[in-house]
């Protein structure tokens, strides 16, 4: 399980609730074993004598680990939002390119429309499934390149055509920029060393809780379990959001499907 946590891509083959249950069960088992080992190695009376010092140190460790978890969670949340925003902007840019081409002659409009349709279908049918598997494809670069060359090679005869060409070039640029942002989001993930530090830090925090000596063993175990489960909840959220194109909470292709419908309606 530690190996899986350091490589979270392995867990996306399973429902997130199942992953959460497994992690919670593992955390509870580890807490029980740590407390059992502590009671055998360190008598309760000895631990109770050092409760004040142990509690002070645990507070420092807990705060440090909480800050680390918050940082990683914000990193995952920010990456997810960036991926979702880039996808929405790309879908909007597809429609903008189509609208910008309306001021040009019918032949250019037809070419732009066909390449936009191919581009949108490539995203939905090829690039998105690859992103869901953790890969990045660049098949959509060809249609964008064709549109850019056609738009750049136009020779407008009127001011209206010149304005339409400028708008088309700007829309294609926005489309390419949004595509770049999406591909960057698909290729980025939380580094393995961060997962390692999060997992080891959580284990050490729960383990240090065993140095406290509660008079009642059940109360001691309950406190340790609650601490472990609280960390697992945040960890599950991080796993769910760390790769925005995979898992149960992945960014969908709905915006692209809507853009494709718009293209077909305006054909």
C-alpha positions as CSV (number, residue, x, y, z in Angstrom):
1,X,0.0,0.0,0.0
2,X,2.9,2.4,0.7
3,X,4.2,1.7,-2.8
4,X,0.7,2.5,-4.2
5,X,0.5,5.7,-2.3
6,X,3.9,6.8,-3.6
7,X,2.6,6.0,-7.1
8,X,-1.1,7.1,-6.9
9,X,-1.7,6.3,-10.6
10,X,-2.0,2.7,-9.5
11,X,-5.1,3.4,-7.5
12,X,-7.2,5.0,-10.2
13,X,-8.2,1.5,-11.5
14,X,-10.4,1.3,-8.4
15,X,-13.3,3.4,-7.1
16,X,-12.2,6.1,-4.7
17,X,-14.5,4.9,-2.0
18,X,-12.8,1.5,-2.1
19,X,-9.4,3.1,-1.9
20,X,-10.6,5.1,1.0
21,X,-11.9,2.0,2.8
22,X,-8.6,0.2,2.3
23,X,-6.5,3.1,3.5
24,X,-8.8,3.6,6.5
25,X,-8.6,-0.1,7.4
26,X,-4.8,0.0,7.0
27,X,-4.5,3.1,9.2
28,X,-6.6,1.5,11.9
29,X,-4.6,-1.7,11.8
30,X,-1.3,0.2,11.9
31,X,-2.6,2.2,14.9
32,X,-3.6,-0.9,16.8
33,X,-0.2,-2.6,16.1
34,X,1.7,0.5,17.1
35,X,-0.2,0.8,20.3
36,X,0.3,-2.9,21.0
37,X,4.0,-2.6,20.4
38,X,4.3,0.5,22.6
39,X,2.5,-1.1,25.5
40,X,4.9,-4.1,25.4
41,X,8.0,-2.0,25.1
42,X,7.0,1.0,27.2
43,X,4.9,0.4,30.3
44,X,1.9,2.7,30.7
45,X,3.4,4.1,33.9
46,X,6.6,5.2,32.2
47,X,4.7,6.9,29.4
48,X,2.4,8.7,31.9
49,X,5.4,10.2,33.6
50,X,6.4,11.9,30.3
51,X,3.0,12.9,29.1
52,X,3.6,16.6,29.3
53,X,6.8,16.5,27.3
54,X,5.4,14.0,24.8
55,X,2.2,16.1,24.4
56,X,4.3,19.2,23.6
57,X,6.4,17.4,21.1
58,X,3.3,15.8,19.5
59,X,1.7,19.2,19.1
60,X,4.7,20.4,17.1
61,X,4.8,17.3,15.0
62,X,1.1,17.4,14.4
63,X,1.2,21.1,13.4
64,X,4.1,20.4,11.0
65,X,2.3,17.5,9.4
66,X,-1.0,19.4,9.2
67,X,0.8,22.2,7.3
68,X,2.4,19.7,5.0
69,X,-1.0,18.0,4.3
70,X,-2.6,21.4,3.7
71,X,0.1,22.4,1.2
72,X,-0.2,19.2,-0.8
73,X,-4.0,19.4,-0.7
74,X,-3.9,22.9,-2.0
75,X,-1.5,21.8,-4.7
76,X,-3.8,19.1,-5.8
77,X,-6.9,21.3,-5.7
78,X,-5.2,24.1,-7.7
79,X,-4.0,21.6,-10.3
80,X,-7.6,20.3,-10.6
81,X,-9.1,23.7,-11.0
82,X,-6.4,24.7,-13.6
83,X,-7.2,21.6,-15.6
84,X,-10.9,22.2,-15.5
85,X,-10.5,25.9,-16.5
86,X,-8.1,25.0,-19.3
87,X,-10.6,22.5,-20.7
88,X,-13.4,25.0,-20.6
89,X,-11.4,27.7,-22.2
90,X,-10.3,25.3,-25.0
91,X,-13.9,24.3,-25.7
92,X,-15.0,28.0,-25.8
93,X,-12.0,28.7,-28.1
94,X,-13.2,26.0,-30.5
95,X,-16.5,27.8,-30.9
96,X,-14.8,31.2,-31.1
97,X,-12.7,30.0,-34.1
98,X,-15.8,28.8,-35.9
99,X,-17.5,32.2,-35.3
100,X,-14.4,34.2,-36.4
101,X,-14.3,32.3,-39.7
102,X,-17.9,33.3,-40.6
103,X,-16.7,36.6,-42.0
104,X,-14.5,34.9,-44.6
105,X,-15.4,33.2,-47.9
106,X,-17.3,29.9,-48.0
107,X,-14.3,27.8,-49.0
108,X,-12.2,29.0,-46.0
109,X,-15.2,28.6,-43.7
110,X,-15.6,25.0,-44.8
111,X,-12.0,24.2,-44.3
112,X,-11.9,25.7,-40.8
113,X,-15.2,23.9,-39.9
114,X,-13.8,20.5,-41.0
115,X,-10.5,20.9,-39.1
116,X,-12.3,22.1,-36.0
117,X,-14.6,19.1,-36.1
118,X,-11.6,16.8,-36.6
119,X,-9.8,18.5,-33.7
120,X,-12.7,18.2,-31.3
121,X,-13.3,14.6,-32.2
122,X,-9.5,13.9,-31.7
123,X,-9.8,15.3,-28.2
124,X,-12.9,13.3,-27.3
125,X,-12.0,10.0,-28.9
126,X,-8.2,9.9,-28.7
127,X,-6.5,12.4,-26.5
128,X,-8.9,12.2,-23.6
129,X,-8.9,8.4,-23.2
130,X,-5.0,8.7,-23.3
131,X,-5.1,11.3,-20.5
132,X,-7.4,8.9,-18.5
133,X,-4.6,6.3,-18.8
134,X,-1.9,8.8,-17.7
135,X,-0.5,9.5,-21.2
136,X,-0.3,12.7,-23.3
137,X,-1.0,12.7,-27.0
138,X,-0.3,15.5,-29.5
139,X,-2.6,14.4,-32.3
140,X,-4.5,17.7,-32.2
141,X,-1.5,19.8,-33.3
142,X,-2.0,18.9,-37.0
143,X,-5.5,20.5,-37.3
144,X,-4.4,23.6,-35.4
145,X,-1.4,23.9,-37.7
146,X,-3.6,23.6,-40.8
147,X,-5.9,26.4,-39.5
148,X,-3.0,28.7,-38.6
149,X,-1.5,28.3,-42.1
150,X,-4.7,28.9,-43.9
151,X,-5.5,32.0,-41.7
152,X,-2.0,33.4,-42.2
153,X,-2.1,32.9,-46.0
154,X,-5.3,34.9,-46.5
155,X,-5.1,38.1,-48.5
156,X,-8.1,40.2,-47.4
157,X,-9.5,42.6,-50.0
158,X,-11.6,44.7,-47.6
159,X,-11.4,46.0,-44.1
160,X,-14.1,43.6,-43.0
161,X,-12.1,40.6,-44.3
162,X,-9.0,42.0,-42.7
163,X,-10.8,42.2,-39.3
164,X,-12.2,38.7,-39.8
165,X,-8.7,37.4,-40.5
166,X,-7.3,39.1,-37.4
167,X,-10.1,37.7,-35.2
168,X,-9.5,34.3,-36.6
169,X,-5.8,34.4,-35.9
170,X,-6.5,35.6,-32.4
171,X,-9.1,32.8,-31.8
172,X,-6.7,30.2,-33.1
173,X,-4.0,31.5,-30.7
174,X,-6.3,31.3,-27.8
175,X,-7.2,27.8,-28.8
176,X,-3.6,26.8,-28.9
177,X,-2.8,28.4,-25.6
178,X,-5.7,26.7,-23.9
179,X,-4.6,23.4,-25.4
180,X,-1.1,23.9,-24.1
181,X,-2.5,24.6,-20.6
182,X,-4.6,21.4,-20.8
183,X,-1.6,19.3,-21.9
184,X,0.5,20.7,-19.1
185,X,-2.2,19.9,-16.6
186,X,-2.4,16.3,-18.0
187,X,1.4,15.8,-17.8
188,X,1.9,17.3,-14.3
189,X,1.4,15.3,-11.1
190,X,2.5,15.4,-7.5
191,X,6.1,14.2,-7.3
192,X,6.8,10.8,-5.8
193,X,9.0,12.3,-3.1
194,X,6.0,14.3,-1.9
195,X,3.9,11.2,-1.6
196,X,6.7,9.5,0.3
197,X,7.0,12.4,2.8
198,X,3.3,12.5,3.3
199,X,3.0,8.8,4.0
200,X,6.1,8.6,6.2
201,X,5.1,11.8,8.0
202,X,1.6,10.5,8.8
203,X,3.0,7.2,10.0
204,X,5.5,9.0,12.3
205,X,2.8,11.3,13.7
206,X,0.5,8.4,14.6
207,X,3.4,6.4,16.0
208,X,4.5,9.3,18.2
209,X,0.9,9.4,19.6
210,X,1.7,6.0,21.2
211,X,4.3,7.7,23.4
212,X,1.4,9.3,25.3
213,X,0.2,7.2,28.2
214,X,-3.6,7.3,28.7
215,X,-4.8,5.4,31.8
216,X,-7.3,3.6,29.7
217,X,-6.0,1.5,26.7
218,X,-9.3,1.9,24.8
219,X,-9.2,5.6,25.1
220,X,-5.6,5.7,23.9
221,X,-6.4,3.5,20.9
222,X,-9.5,5.7,20.1
223,X,-7.4,8.9,20.1
224,X,-4.8,7.3,17.9
225,X,-7.5,6.0,15.5
226,X,-9.2,9.3,15.2
227,X,-5.8,11.0,14.4
228,X,-5.0,8.4,11.8
229,X,-8.4,8.5,10.1
230,X,-8.3,12.3,9.9
231,X,-5.1,12.1,8.0
232,X,-6.5,9.4,5.7
233,X,-9.5,11.5,4.8
234,X,-7.2,14.3,3.6
235,X,-5.0,11.8,1.8
236,X,-8.0,10.3,-0.1
237,X,-9.0,13.8,-1.2
238,X,-5.4,14.5,-2.4
239,X,-5.4,11.2,-4.4
240,X,-8.8,12.0,-5.9
241,X,-7.6,15.4,-7.1
242,X,-3.9,14.9,-7.8
243,X,-4.6,13.8,-11.4
244,X,-7.6,15.8,-12.8
245,X,-8.1,13.5,-15.8
246,X,-8.2,10.2,-13.9
247,X,-10.4,8.6,-11.3
248,X,-14.0,9.1,-10.2
249,X,-13.7,12.9,-10.0
250,X,-11.9,13.5,-13.3
251,X,-12.7,16.4,-15.6
252,X,-15.2,15.2,-18.2
253,X,-15.4,15.9,-22.0
254,X,-18.9,17.4,-21.6
255,X,-17.7,20.9,-22.7
256,X,-16.1,19.4,-25.8
257,X,-19.2,17.4,-26.7
258,X,-21.3,20.6,-26.4
259,X,-18.8,22.4,-28.7
260,X,-19.0,19.5,-31.2
261,X,-22.8,19.9,-31.2
262,X,-22.5,23.6,-31.8
263,X,-20.2,22.9,-34.8
264,X,-22.6,20.4,-36.3
265,X,-25.5,22.8,-35.9
266,X,-23.6,25.6,-37.7
267,X,-22.5,23.3,-40.5
